[in-house]
């Protein structure tokens, strides 16, 4: 043993601890008081005396400072580790990335008054240190003064939201609020602070990446200037003064408590270009990478946010990528006309040019943004009038589809592809700089139906509300533009109001015959009907529309030959008056015998009966029903008649035509009778597949059930032979055995630790009943193997028309069993895969994703359930993971071997960052070390290792324990929780025992009475207690890892134990039945497959009846394919989520939005998510479809 270093103080020697923590507090004060020289330990030089009062001591012939010397830290010969530094006489971890070691302290040079800008630079009395400069006030990235410090109250744990507001232990400060995780404006946890890696100089792009001196962080990249989403430099931070609360409208202009920054102005709510409040920031969820499509929905690395969707490139309304942001350079003040071309204070950006007022395509100023209130979702119909999620803005009104003047949906915007420069001729087909879009083609000048250029837009000043009669002459709210004049109604050549535009439904391709009846590509509108050529009263094709060049003012005598102001078009010539037989009505020469807008005389319109259209014949009006309506009572055209009173699109008695009835059980939709099928309470949800759900008669529908399993199987790893047994819990028989791992690392008779093979150990079961096993891989690369529980999910890989798989206890050779879905190598060689867990899943995989942890390399990976490919990772952790479990909120907890620390990270994050939690030890517990782990329904963790109970509640930070379990035994091995809330632990003793107690016996920060513990003794002759699990019936199963090996079936009601043989050395401490996941993660599914009985059906609607108590949800996910087998790989599309979405849901729109082509078969997955003690109820649903 090495001698313990000593320090001599006044003649008395005192032992120095390895960290020398007591030196400064005790010994040094004595030295200074006595004035004696300081002498070190065995490595000191007694002949060397150090300067009195200097704090130095003689070590190895030199005077050193024990408070900072890494080789003599606290005392001579005490050497700090490779990853430690000596600070204040103690070996400690290095300073954080944002700190600098100044002597024996870690200082933040940007805010420390004793080390401002550099070590030892002290600020004068009354001054503060801001951005590394002494002064009388704060600014830059730390704009708020709290006592003598400049801080950022958005992220400072000691001053969170306001001075003096401290976050509790374990909490972080994000967006000015304390919580357990980061989000909002500072979504990334670096060390113990929430930061924005897009702008933070000390964590630029990723944690710990410090920008060099003189450089700044903008868009996550260090550089010499700001740009992208944060174009303004305030102190040393790049910010967006339009939304930054600390620099709102300009540098160092902070908003008050409770206020937000929107469009560069402080206020109590969001608006303008950033209408949505996420945390304390106003954002545009169409373009914000941290909140893409909704708050706290970040894009992945390398992705951008365009139209509320994360992707690898920009498009839609924001087609240009500037830095990491997708923008519209026609309207973006920070990128006006091009990237990083900001407008001056007070200016707006309109048509790509900075100015003092709006015009062109975006004539209305909302906040600091120029917008088109006819199409802008955030300002639909007027400033700060946002559309709801899923809606679009068309003609100034929110709705589920486009129409009127902007009939085409591009991204989330309704546009006119005939005139829109960003979508010219089709979505995402932008015109080049300097070009305009006219008639769907880019060019240098306007023509056709939109002959006038206003700003960068080609318009028809006869009908354009923003440019009525001339450029930038907008009509007032409620008015329309007809004949170049604003008014309350339409007339002249454009007598029909469609949306907010006056049109001629006889010739308008977008409103042919009726509003929003658009002609297909290549067709024109003649006499209110779409056709491939022009004829009749409008024989001439001009710019995609059929006109009569004999009378049309815009195309008089020839296409694009417009008459001047005051002129009319008569017989193909612009003249001051009309010719014989024609009348001048509002500048057009018309025949009052046939013109419905001037029938019998100018201004005499054929009165519009409800849902009908009038025509003029011989100077008299006649009427016809609008499409989708019928005159089923025969009074059309009569005085006092109600017009075309009957809808033919939704009436089962008049479906498509008056008197046309649908068959029993069918419904009328879109004028066609549609077949439907229902799953109702009476069916008891018995026609589909249930997993974690069951029918409850009292509740009246489908509910969550933690005891419900797809099939009640145990998955038992045979550690000594690289195989896993599938054991039927109902019959207590082995029904299959499968080779796992790789043949190159097969274990043959070796168990159980460093046995030099691909040893199976930890097992988990997902929500569908399939099993995963982690094969450790000593001195080789470890693997994970997945096995299908249901033969319907096995894969006929050899194409022989049958599934080749094991039965009984005989395993097929490697790679021949078609129920072994995949084996995937994970991590580096000798990583040793010991921890395995299943998360809560998502709509694509509600059964959950596997996470595997490597013991030797301290890493976790997330795997693809379909292929085993690594989806995410490695996620570094601070412990050697031995056990792992994921709770219902998505948080993964990993325990180490013989430690009290836990690694913790969020599995739902796109970039998880692990933290470390130390579980406190209640007073009086004899042992406090972890090994296996499980969790109960309330989210409390329970650990095995020593011979006493150990539990921890992450929600409260409290723990519980007990004295040693009576009866002896070296330690507890496997541990599980059953469906009624009892915790079961395997006691490694001779004979082996099972101990159990009620999880609700948890005593916060105290001891559970050992009288609460019940024990059941196993038959003698077996040692090496290992696995323990609970099946869906509440039966407990128990196995051992030594030989002889047995599987014990324990009935808790009677205490009876049944012994079975067959398993081969079971070395596992995990959830091998799936019961814990069903209890902890309160989710379940119900799958039902429908056959449309025809090819190319249209899946129409999904109606549903559900009850969703607080905190619970029901999600309906659809897949469609031409074959049943194809459903397995079909894209999952979310149809509706209750309580957010209403009923019925539009299945067709959901599929179209996801780019999915409907097939003959439709699989509906209903996902129920609950809370402890609370379940949603699905009473019924109805699916409707139609066949061609």
TIDO-787684 format. One record per residue (C-alpha): residue in one letter; x, y, z. Coordinates in steps of 0.05 Angstrom, whole numbers, plus 5000, padded with zeros to 4 digits. Layout:
% residues N
AXYZ;...
% end
This chain:
% residues 1188
X500050005000;X502650704984;X503951155043;X498551665058;X500952375044;X501552805106;X502053545120;X505653785184;X502054355219;X505354605283;X508653945296;X502453505287;X501753095223;X494952995192;X493252495137;X491352825072;X485452525033;X486152364960;X482753014942;X485953434997;X479253775008;X480653965080;X487354305067;X485055015055;X479955015112;X484254715166;X491754645156;X493355265115;X489955715165;X494455425220;X500655525178;X499156255166;X497556355239;X503856015265;X508456265210;X511755585205;X514255325138;X509954815102;X512854125094;X509753615047;X508952855049;X513952325030;X515752664964;X517253334997;X524153635007;X525153815081;X530954255062;X526754735020;X522855285055;X517555675018;X515756415027;X511656515088;X504356685073;X504956494999;X500855865007;X506355464972;X509254814999;X515854454983;X515053844939;X520853474907;X525654054915;X520854594890;X515655054921;X508854914889;X501855184899;X497754584924;X491254944905;X492754914830;X498554424818;X495853804781;X501753374806;X501153604879;X493853764888;X492453924961;X498753564983;X505353314954;X504652714907;X497052764899;X496452724822;X489952894787;X487152434734;X487952534659;X481052854654;X481653274718;X484753934738;X486954194807;X482454744831;X482155004904;X486554424926;X481853904898;X481953474835;X475853674796;X473053624726;X475354164677;X471654814670;X465454834626;X466055034553;X463755734569;X468755814627;X476155954633;X480555724690;X483356344725;X488056114780;X483955624821;X477055844798;X472855744735;X470656414709;X465956644654;X470057204623;X463857504592;X460557664658;X465357564717;X467058234750;X473657954777;X475757674709;X472358114657;X474857954586;X481157634614;X483657314678;X485157824732;X481658414699;X477258694755;X471559174744;X471159804787;X466359874845;X459259934818;X460959684749;X458659034717;X461858584666;X457758504601;X460458154540;X467458174571;X467458934581;X466659314646;X461159844646;X455260124683;X449859734645;X448659054614;X447358874541;X448958374485;X447657654502;X446957814577;X442358424577;X439358384647;X443058614710;X441958174772;X445958434831;X453158524804;X452258034746;X449758104674;X445557494657;X440857214604;X434457074643;X432256614587;X437456094606;X440656264674;X438655764728;X439956254784;X435856804751;X430656434709;X425556924679;X427357464729;X432857634779;X433157174840;X428556634812;X432655994822;X431155324789;X430554714833;X435954174835;X435653774770;X431754314733;X434254744676;X432255434653;X429555464583;X425856054553;X425656394621;X422055804655;X424655254699;X423354534677;X426253834668;X428153934595;X430154474546;X425654764492;X423055424464;X428655924447;X434055494480;X432554774459;X439254444471;X442254244538;X449754374541;X452854214609;X447454474657;X444955044613;X439755084558;X442655434497;X441055604425;X446555274385;X444755714326;X447356344361;X451356144423;X458856284413;X460955774465;X456455224436;X456055404362;X452654854322;X453854344378;X455554334452;X462654554469;X464354834400;X467155524419;X467956044364;X475056344357;X476357034385;X473157564340;X468157084308;X460757034321;X455656464317;X450256544264;X445855964239;X450255484279;X456655684243;X462456104267;X464156694223;X466357424220;X459357694208;X452057534223;X446957314171;X441456804156;X436056784209;X440057224257;X442757804215;X444058324270;X450158334317;X448358544388;X454658514431;X457757844413;X451157504395;X447657464327;X440157584337;X433757704299;X431158364326;X424258194300;X423057654352;X428657684405;X425857904473;X432558184495;X433658584431;X426658744406;X426959244348;X434359384362;X440259184405;X439359214481;X431959384478;X429058834524;X421658694531;X418458734599;X416458144642;X410857744608;X411758094542;X413557784475;X417358064416;X413658034349;X415558434287;X420658814328;X415559074379;X414258844450;X407158634466;X402758134501;X401257704440;X404357494374;X402457724304;X405257964238;X410357494206;X411057094271;X403856954293;X405056334337;X407656354409;X412455794426;X414955874497;X417056604502;X418456694428;X413956904370;X415456454310;X413056284240;X411855534243;X412155514167;X419655674168;X422455604238;X427154994244;X425954924319;X418454964312;X416954674243;X409454564235;X408254674310;X411754864375;X417754444395;X417854034331;X425254124311;X428153924243;X433853434240;X441053604225;X441753874154;X434353974145;X430654624133;X423454814148;X419154994088;X411555054091;X411654754161;X415054114138;X422253904150;X425953724086;X432753754053;X430954344007;X426354954005;X420055043964;X412855283967;X412055993993;X419256014018;X423355753959;X430156073975;X434955794027;X438756334065;X443356014117;X438855484150;X432355864137;X427455804079;X425156504060;X421156894009;X426057423984;X420157813956;X417657974027;X423057794078;X425958424110;X432458064129;X433357784058;X429858284013;X431458123940;X436857633960;X440157294020;X442957754074;X440358394042;X436658704103;X431959304099;X433359914142;X429560054205;X422360274188;X422659974118;X418659394092;X420258894037;X415358863979;X416758513912;X424058423933;X425359163944;X425859554010;X421360154016;X416660544062;X410160224037;X407459574008;X404959443937;X405258943880;X403358233899;X403558393973;X399759053980;X397759014054;X402559164111;X401558724172;X406558904226;X413058974189;X411158484134;X407958604066;X402758064052;X397157864006;X391157774052;X387757363998;X392656794006;X396856894070;X395056374123;X397456824180;X393457424155;X387457124118;X382457674100;X386058174145;X392158264190;X393057764246;X387257314225;X390756644222;X387856004193;X387255394237;X392054794230;X390654424165;X386955004133;X389155424074;X387556144055;X384056253989;X380656903968;X381557164039;X377756594072;X380455994111;X378255314087;X380354594074;X381554693998;X383455233948;X378855583899;X377056253870;X382756633839;X387956183873;X385555473857;X392055093864;X395154863930;X402754933930;X405554733998;X400855084047;X399155664000;X393555753950;X396256053886;X394556233814;X399755863773;X398156323714;X401056933750;X405156703811;X412656813800;X414356253850;X409555743820;X409255943747;X405655403707;X406054923766;X408154863839;X415455033855;X417055283785;X419955973801;X421456513749;X428556773743;X430557453771;X427358013730;X422057563698;X414557583709;X409457023705;X403957123653;X399256563630;X403456053667;X409856223630;X415856633654;X417857223610;X420257933609;X413358253598;X405958143612;X400357953564;X394257513554;X389057553609;X393857933654;X396758473609;X398858983662;X405158923704;X404359173776;X410859083814;X413158383796;X406058123782;X402058083718;X394758283732;X388158443700;X386459143727;X379259023706;X378358483760;X384258503808;X382058753877;X389158973894;X390059353829;X383059563808;X383360043749;X390860133758;X396959883798;X396559943874;X389260173874;X386359663923;X378959583936;X376359664007;X374459074051;X368058754024;X368659063955;X369958713889;X373258963826;X368958943763;X370559323700;X376359663735;X371859973787;X371059773860;X363959623883;X359459183924;X357258733866;X359558473799;X357158683730;X359158823659;X363658303627;X364857963694;X357957893726;X359257303773;X362657353841;X367156753854;X370656833921;X373057553920;X373757603844;X368757813789;X369057313732;X365457103669;X363656373681;X362456293606;X369856373590;X373856333655;X378055683658;X378155693735;X370655813741;X367755483680;X360155453685;X360455573760;X365255813813;X371255363827;X369654893769;X376654913737;X378154623669;X383554093664;X390354273636;X389954413561;X382554543560;X378955213552;X372155463575;X366855583521;X359755763540;X360955523611;X363554833590;X370654573587;X372954363518;X379254253477;X377854843431;X373855483427;X367255593391;X360255873397;X359856583421;X367256583442;X370856273383;X377856553395;X383056263443;X387056823477;X391756663535;X388156033556;X381156333552;X375956343498;X373657043478;X370057403422;X375257853393;X369558233359;X367258513427;X372558383480;X376159023502;X382458633524;X382858253459;X379658703408;X380658443337;X386458013360;X389257713424;X392558203473;X390058813433;X386959203490;X382559813478;X384460473509;X380860833566;X373861043543;X373860593482;X369459993468;X370659403422;X365759353365;X366458863307;X373858763325;X375759493327;X376659973385;X371660543374;X368261083414;X361360763405;X358160093387;X355759853320;X348759673296;X345059173339;X349859243398;X349359653461;X354959983500;X354559693570;X360459883615;X365359933557;X363259293523;X358959233461;X353758703478;X347558383449;X342058503500;X338157933470;X343257423495;X347457753549;X345157513618;X348558103651;X344858583606;X338658193587;X333758633549;X337759243570;X344259463603;X344759283676;X338658823675;X341458183702;X337857523706;X336057483779;X339656923815;X334956423846;X338356003901;X343455503873;X341555653801;X344456023741;X340656483693;X341556543618;X338757063571;X334756813511;X331457323466;X332257853519;X328957433573;X332057033630;X331856273636;X334755873694;X338655233704;X341054883768;X348154973792;X352254323792;X350753913854;X343654183863;X336853993836;X329954293829;X326453693859;X320054073875;X319354353805;X318755103821;X325055363786;X323556013750;X316856113785;X315456733825;X317056603898;X320455943881;X326255693923;X330755543863;X334754903863;X333254723935;X335954013939;X343253813947;X344853223902;X351653103934;X349652884004;X342452644003;X341451894002;X334452013973;X336852463917;X344052233903;X346652533838;X339652663812;X332652783839;X329552133861;X335951723857;X336451343923;X342350973954;X341950253979;X341250044051;X347250224093;X350450654039;X351351404043;X351351943989;X357852323982;X359752773925;X353452563887;X355251823889;X352851263933;X358551023977;X359350354011;X361050374085;X363049884139;X362749994214;X366049734276;X361149874333;X360049724405;X355749124385;X361748814349;X365848844413;X371849004368;X372648264354;X374148284279;X381248584285;X387648464325;X388348754395;X394948904430;X394549214499;X387149354489;X380649004505;X373149104499;X370049354564;X362449264568;X361749754625;X365750294588;X362050144524;X368050064479;X375349914468;X379850094527;X387150004549;X388649354585;X395649234614;X394248494618;X392248414546;X397648094503;X397647894430;X399947204450;X402147014520;X409246794506;X415646804548;X422146934511;X427746574547;X435046674527;X439146034528;X445646374544;X450045764537;X447945604465;X446346264429;X438846114423;X432246374450;X426245954470;X419046154457;X414945884515;X407345864516;X405146114584;X398245824577;X400545104565;X407345154599;X410844854539;X416545064493;X413645194424;X419845454388;X427345544394;X431346024350;X438646144335;X440546864353;X446847274341;X451747074287;X454546374272;X461646654276;X460546814350;X456146234371;X456346044445;X457245304457;X456745114530;X459545784554;X456046204606;X455746724633;X460447314634;X466547434589;X465646794551;X468547024484;X462046934444;X455847284420;X452147124484;X444547254488;X442247584552;X437648194556;X430648104525;X424948594512;X418148504481;X414849054440;X407649264437;X405948764383;X408948174421;X415348104379;X421747974418;X428748284415;X434947984448;X441648334457;X447547874444;X453348154484;X459348034440;X465547934483;X471848084443;X467548164380;X461948604354;X455348514391;X448648404356;X441148484367;X436247964340;X428748054328;X423847464327;X416547504304;X411347254354;X405847134302;X407146694242;X403247194199;X409147674210;X414547184190;X417647254120;X417846714067;X425046884046;X426346254005;X419846323966;X417345613977;X410245853994;X410745674068;X414145924132;X420045504153;X420745574228;X422345194290;X417344794331;X418744524400;X425744544428;X429644404363;X432645024330;X433745074255;X440745254231;X442745994228;X439246404173;X434145854158;X428646034208;X423846524173;X421046784239;X427847054257;X426647724223;X433748014228;X440248024266;X443948684266;X451148824289;X451349444333;X457149864358;X464549724357;X467949074375;X467748874449;X462649424464;X458648884502;X451149014491;X448148944560;X442249434566;X435949364523;X429349754525;X423249894482;X420450604477;X413250854470;X413650864393;X410151334345;X404751304290;X409550934244;X411450424297;X406550454356;X409549794380;X415850184399;X423150254377;X428849844410;X434550204445;X440949804460;X446550024507;X453849834505;X457049694572;X464349804554;X463550424510;X457950774549;X453450874489;X446250764466;X443350664396;X436150694369;X434550144318;X429550084261;X424349554281;X423649344208;X431049244190;X435349324252;X438949914221;X441550454268;X436651044266;X440051474318;X446351464360;X450951354391;X448251734451;X453851794502;X452451664576;X456551734638;X455651034666;X456750324641;X449550144624;X447149484652;X439549544653;X434850034619;X427550214616;X423350754581;X417551084617;X411051334586;X413752034574;X419351754531;X424951844582;X430051274583;X433351104650;X439550654650;X442750344711;X449950144719;X453149554753;X454449694827;X453250444823;X447850914848;X447951364786;X442951334729;X443851574657;X437651954633;X435652204563;X429352354522;X428051824468;X423152284432;X428652794418;X431852824349;X438652934384;X438352644455;X443352894506;X444252464568;X444652724639;X446652364703;X442352294765;X444852024831;X439551644870;X439751874943;X440651344995;X435351345051;X438351335120;X438850645151;X439350235087;X445049725091;X446649735016;X445450214958;X448049934892;X444249794828;X444049194780;X437448994746;X431749494743;X424249544729;X418650054737;X411550064763;X405250384733;X406551034770;X413351124738;X417450934799;X423950544788;X425949924827;X432949624829;X436048964846;X443248814869;X444048804944;X439648404992;X434848975006;X429449374971;X431549984931;X426650454896;X426751154865;X421351644841;X424052084785;X418152554789;X419852754861;X427152564867;X425452144929;X427751444943;X425850864988;X429450255015;X429149715068;X433449315115;X436148645091;X430748165066;X429647645119;X432546945108;X439347135080;X441747105009;X447547464976;X443647934930;X437448044888;X438047884813;X432147944766;X426448434783;X419548564752;X412648864766;X406148504754;X399548804730;X396648894800;X402549304824;X406948804861;X414548824854;X417848134848;X425348004858;X429547374850;X433347224914;X440146894900;X440446404958;X440345654969;X434845464961;X432846034914;X426946474935;X422146984906;X420847614946;X415148084931;X411948714959;X406749234939;X409649804898;X405150294937;X409050105000;X414050624975;X416251065034;X419051725008;X426151805034;X424751265085;X424750515097;X419649985077;X418149535136;X420848835120;X414148575146;X411348825079;X415648315042;X412947625026;X417447055002;X416246404964;X421645854966;X423545474903;X425044734900;X432044544923;X437944354880;X438044984838;X442645594844;X444246224805;X437746614811;X436747024748;X430547204707;X423747374735;X417547594695;X409947634699;X405147394645;X398447714627;X394747244675;X398947464735;X403146824738;X410446934757;X416046574718;X422946484747;X429446184716;X436646074737;X443446114702;X447245534733;X446544804716;X441944464725;X437344994695;X429845024706;X423845464692;X419245554752;X411845734745;X409346074809;X402046194824;X401646804871;X394646614893;X396645934921;X404145964925;X404545324883;X410945234843;X411444804780;X418444624754;X419944534679;X426544364646;X429144534577;X432345234581;X439945244579;X442945714631;X438446334630;X442746944645;X437847534639;X435148094683;X429948404636;X422648424615;X422347754578;X414647734580;X413148444557;X408748544619;X412749134647;X412249534582;X404749424579;X404149674650;X409050264646;X407550524576;X400050604575;X398950494501;X395249964462;X393049844390;X387349544351;X388649354278;X383049214227;X383849094152;X378449284101;X377549034030;X374249533982;X372548953935;X374849373876;X381249643847;X383150383854;X377750553905;X377051233937;X377651184013;X373151764034;X371851884107;X372851614177;X367551764229;X368951584301;X366051624371;X371151674427;X371851904499;X378552224517;X379352394591;X384652914607;X391552704584;X389152134540;X388952094464;X386451654408;X390251664341;X387651344277;X393151144228;X391750874158;X395750454109;X393450264039;X396149783986;X393849363927;X395348713966;X394748504038;X402148344039;X403649044014;X400449344076;X406549134118;X411149624081;X405950164064;X406950864090;X403351014155;X398851634149;X395651974209;X388252054192;X385852384257;X387752474330;X382552584384;X381153024420;X384653514373;X381153314308;X373653274297;X369452744264;X368752544208;X375952564185;X377752654111;X381652024093;X382552224020;X385752894038;X390352564088;X392852064036;X393552603983;X397453044030;X402252474044;X402952303970;X399751613979;X395851283923;X389750903949;X389750143939;X384549603946;X386249444019;X386149914078;X389049764147;X386650214203;X390950224266;X387550534326;X392650754379;X390150884450;X394751274497;X392851354570;X395151624636;X396051224701;X389051024722;X385751344660;X384151044592;X380851324530;X374750954503;X373450804429;X365950684423;X365650594348;X368250814280;X365550814209;X369850784146;X366951014080;X369450904009;X367150883937;X369050453877;X370150713806;
% end
